[in-house]
Amino acid sequence: MSHGDEQGYSDYGDTGHTRTRLPDQDPYGGAPRRPGRTPSRGLITVVGVVVLLIAAIAFANRGDHSPTTSSTPKSSRPHTSPTSPTGTHPVQTKTNGIPSDFAHTEQGAQSAASNYAVALGSTAMFKKDSRDALLHLLYVPDAAARLQGEMDQAYSADFLSKMGLDAGGNAPKGNTFVSRVSPVGATVQQYSDSKAKVAVWCVGLIGMAGNSSTDPVTSSWKTWTFDLQWSDGDWKIADDSQKDGPSPVPGDDTAATSDEISKAIEEYGGFTYAR
């Protein structure tokens, strides 16, 4: 967690969204759009596309039901595309509800960093007992000892009050405090047998859901980078930092009501990650 940030996902000060209208020219910096084709050329293009589509479907069906001349056994062919999630076996072990015993591989380091982002972006960080437990579980001993005092200052009673929480990190009756992180992807920037640097791209939710809330739940996008060490048979955090984005262009979704957000948080549990 970034030591300069008060919270893993703390974009709670600005709840508005600015909607951007793309210009009529190519948004990626290319030439302006060309005039439309004449009706006759457009018709020829449509007919050509339909013919190609029919041919492709026929070829695909023939491949499913007729013998193939390929020498490669069907069972040995790849079943995933380049954009599909990758991985072998999910992590089965948990310590205090947090996945642990990650593989001593690049894949294991990515899984550890993704799960650690989920844990450090949760509501557990807003209560001292659970926060201290997370620090000692996820960080190497030296880092955990150093961060404990810093985190106590960051999650002060004044800060918690600004988030709508009492000094113990509890939400007012009838309200639901939301703090959740969902990784979108991860990449290994450096790797050795003893160390790994992994960046996790993730979206976070933060805010208070309730009729009396003045801090509605908002979303933010972050890249969370973890410096990991192989320590005592598992990946542990030696240091971490955050930066904003990359953030997609906001869509046209209608914002949910506080009741809808509260219900969703209660009904839809978070995930653990392994790849």
N, C-alpha and C positions, 0 to 999 in steps of 0.2 A: 504494500500500500504506500502510496506516495506520502512522504512525511510532511510535505508542504500542504497537502490537502487535509481537510478536517474529516473527510469521509471518502470511502472508495468511490462513491458516486454522488457527488454533492452539487449537482447542477440544480439546486433548489431556489436560487435567487432570481432566476429569470424564467417565468412560466409561459411566456408568449412564444409564438412561432411566426416567422416571417415567410410568407409564401412567395416563391420566386417564379416569374413567368419567363420561360426561355424565349429568346428572340426567334424570329422566323428563319434566320440563317442557321447553319450547322452549329450546334452547341459546342462541338469539339474544335472549333476554329477553322473549319473548312470554308469552301466557297458558299455563297448564298444558294438557296434551293433553286433548282432549275424549273422552268415552266412545265406544266403538265403535258403529257404526250397527247397526240391527236387521238380521237376516238378509234380510228382504224388500227393504229399501232398498239393502243391499249388493249383492244380486243384480241389482236394476235398474241400479245404477251400472256393474257389470261388463258387463252386456249392452249398455248404452249405449256404453261404451268400445270393445267389440269391433266394434259396428256402425260407429262413427266410424273405427276403424282400417281396416276393410275398405273403406270408402268412400275413405279417403285413398290406400290402395294402388291401388284401381281408377283413381282420378284420376291418380296418378303414372304408371301404366302407359299410360293413354291419352295422356298428354303425351309419352311416349317414342315412341309408334308412330303417332300421328295428327297431321295437320297442325294448326298453331297459327294462331290469328287475330291473334296479337300482331304489331305492326308493328316490333318490335325484332329485328334479325337475331340468330340464335342465337349466332354467333361473337362478338358484342359484349357478351353477357351476362357478368356477373361469375362467376368460377369459384372464388372463395374466400369463406369465411364470416368474420364479424367476429373470430372467435377463432383464425383460421389465421395462421401466421407470414407476415409480409409482406416484400417486398423485390424487387429487380430482378435485378442481376447479382452473383454472388459475387466476392470478391477473388481474383485469379489470381496476384498477385505475392507472393513471400515473401523476407524478409531474415533469414538465419541461422535458417531454419525458422519464423519468425514472420510471419504475414500483414502486408502493408504496402501503401502506395500506396492508401489508402482514399479514397473519394469525398469531395469537399469539399461535403458535404450533411449533413443531420441523420441520414439513414440511414447514411452513412459514419462519422459520429461514434459511433453506436450499435454498429456493427460493430467499430470500433477498440477501444472500451471493453470489449466482450465478449471479444475476443481477448486484450487486455492482461490481463484478469482471469485467463484461462486460463494465460497465460505466468507471471504473477507468483505464481500459486498452485501452480506445478509444483515438482518436486524440483530443478530447476535453481537455485532460490533458495538451496539449502542448500550449494552449492559456490561458492567465491569467484570463480573465473574465469567461470563461466557467469552468476553473479549480476551481476558488474560489466558483462558484455556486455549483459545485459538492461536494466540501468539506463541505459546509454548509448544503447541502441537505442530504448527506449520513452519516456524522459523528455526534456524540453527540457534543453539543456546545463547551465543553472544549477541545476536541480533534481537532475540526475544527479550533479553534483559535490558538492552538499550532502548527498545521501543516501548516497553511497558509504561515508563514515566511519561514519555512523549504522548502516548495515546491517552493516558489519563488526563493530561492537560488539554488535548485536542477535543476529547469528548467531555468537556466540562459541563457543569449544571447550566451555565449560561447558553452554551451551544445546544444542549438538549432542549432547553426551553424554546429556543428559536425554531427548533424542529417540531414543536408542539408536544414534547415529551416531558415527563417529570424527571426529577434528579436520578431516579433509578432506571430511566430509559423506557418507561411505560407510557402507552398512549392513553388519552382520556377515555372514559367509559363511553361506548357507542361509536368510537372511532377505530380505524385500522391503520397502523403505521406500516408503510410499504418500503422495503429496501431489498431489491433483488437484482442479481446480475446473471445474464445469459450469454455465454460465449458463442460467437458466430464462427470463429475459426482461430487457428493457432499456427505459428511458424517457429522453427528453431533457427535462431540467428547464429549461435555458436554452440559447439558441443565437444566435450571430451569425456573420458570415463569419470572424472571427478566434478565437472562443472557443466552447466548448460545455461544459455540465455534464450528464453522463450517469450515471444510476444503474443498476447491474446487479444484479439479484436472482439469487443463485446458491447452489448447494449444493457443499460441499467434503468431501473425504475426507482424513484425516490419521492416521498411525499406522504401526506396524511389524507386518508379517505374517510370522509364523514361529513355530515350536514353542517357542522360548525367549523370545519377546517378552513383555514386561510392559506394553506400551503398544499394545493392539490397535487396529485401524483403526476409527475412528468417523466419523460424518457430522455436519455442522453447516450451518446456513443463515445467509447473510449478505446484506446489501445493501452493495455496493461502489460508492462514488460517485467519479467521475473528473472533475477539472477539466482539460479538454483545450485545447490551443492549436494553431492551424494554423501549423506551423513547417516550413520547408524542404520544402514540397510534401506534407506528411502531417500527420495528427493525432498530437500528442505529449502526454504527461502533464505538467502543471504542478504538480498536487497531487492527492492522493486520500485518502479516509477510508473507514472501515467502521463498520457497526453490526450488531448481531445481528438475525436474522429478516428477514421474517416466516417462522416455522417451522410447518409443518403438524403435525397431531397424529400421533404415531408409529403406524404400522400394526401388524398382527399377524405381520409377517414374522419367520421364524426367522433368527437371526444365523448367518452363514456361518462356517465354520472358517477358520483362518489359511491352510491349503493352498488352499481354494476362493478366498479373496481374492487370494492370490498368483497363482493361475492366471488369474483374471479380469483382473488388472492386466496380465499378460503378453499375454493373448489379445485384449483389447479396447482398441484405441488411442483416444486422445482426439480431439476434434474441433476444427476451426477454424470460426469463425462469421462469417456475413455476412448482412445483411438489407436 
